[in-house]
């Protein structure tokens, strides 16, 4: 593992522990070159999972892409990094089969965001559902208020 400070590929693991209910391993590391300490996470890679996009194209599931989309929706909102990781873990746990439509993943994201932060939910939904005018925002907000 390369040190994020000096880029030397020589470190030692100081501590390891399971996190997120056993879904990942957290490792505390120290660079043997500069002494910088940093944390890494190890988790199961879902290489076998293929996402079927709206246009019919297929691409491998990318947890980082999901993380980026959720973090973007939660930007400047009171949603912690740990909560976002928990949301992603919940979504990944619900994905079954070798191929999953992107719409199913988006629906799972919206369900989780609706529980976590309604503004983040609106942000994500506006991009996913491709809102084109204010009326669509108002309709979605009205649905949230009714629930």
Long-range contacts (C-beta under 8 A, 24 or more apart in sequence): 1-29, 1-40, 3-31, 3-33, 3-34, 3-36, 3-38, 4-36, 4-38, 5-31, 5-34, 5-36, 5-38, 6-31, 6-33, 6-34, 6-36, 8-32, 8-33, 8-34, 20-85, 20-86, 20-89, 21-89, 23-89, 23-93, 46-92, 46-95, 48-98, 49-95, 49-98, 49-99, 49-100, 50-98, 50-99, 50-100, 51-99, 51-100, 51-101, 51-102, 51-105, 52-99, 52-100, 52-101, 52-102, 53-102, 54-102, 54-103, 58-99, 61-95, 61-100, 63-88, 63-92, 66-91, 66-92, 66-105, 66-109, 69-109, 69-124, 70-109, 70-113, 70-120, 70-124, 72-123, 73-113, 73-120, 73-121, 73-123, 73-124, 73-127, 74-113, 74-116, 74-117, 74-120, 74-123, 75-123, 77-117, 77-119, 77-120, 78-117, 79-116, 79-117, 79-120, 83-116, 87-112, 87-113, 87-116, 114-144, 118-144
